[in-house]
Amino acid sequence: MNRPVSEVLVAPVLSEKSVTMKDTQNRYTFKVCSAANKVDIKKAVETLFKVKVDKVRTMNFMGKMHKVGRYEGRRSDWKKAVVTVKAGQKIDLTDLPK
């Protein structure tokens, strides 16, 4: 299913591991729409950041159970994508399009 580019990428994931991958392996990590597929993610990154994508890897995460006082709840499920960009190209994560 083709989704609008603005709905595919939700937010960048800026953990210690993802920043290390960005610096050493030219891989960028994003939280994406759970219904988006690899083709949608590749098209969204190439359109928004004007770079060529080499590879897209996706992972689905189940929401964790948590308690607040006497109430139990569950966080929502989410999907993460690790995008490998062609050598010599960079994405500036501080300048995300809205």
Secondary structure, DSSP 8 states (H G I E B T S, - for coil): ----HHHHEEEE---HHHHHHHHHH-EEEEEE-TT--HHHHHHHHHHHH---EEEEEEEEE---EEEETTEEEE---EEEEEEEE-TT----GGG---
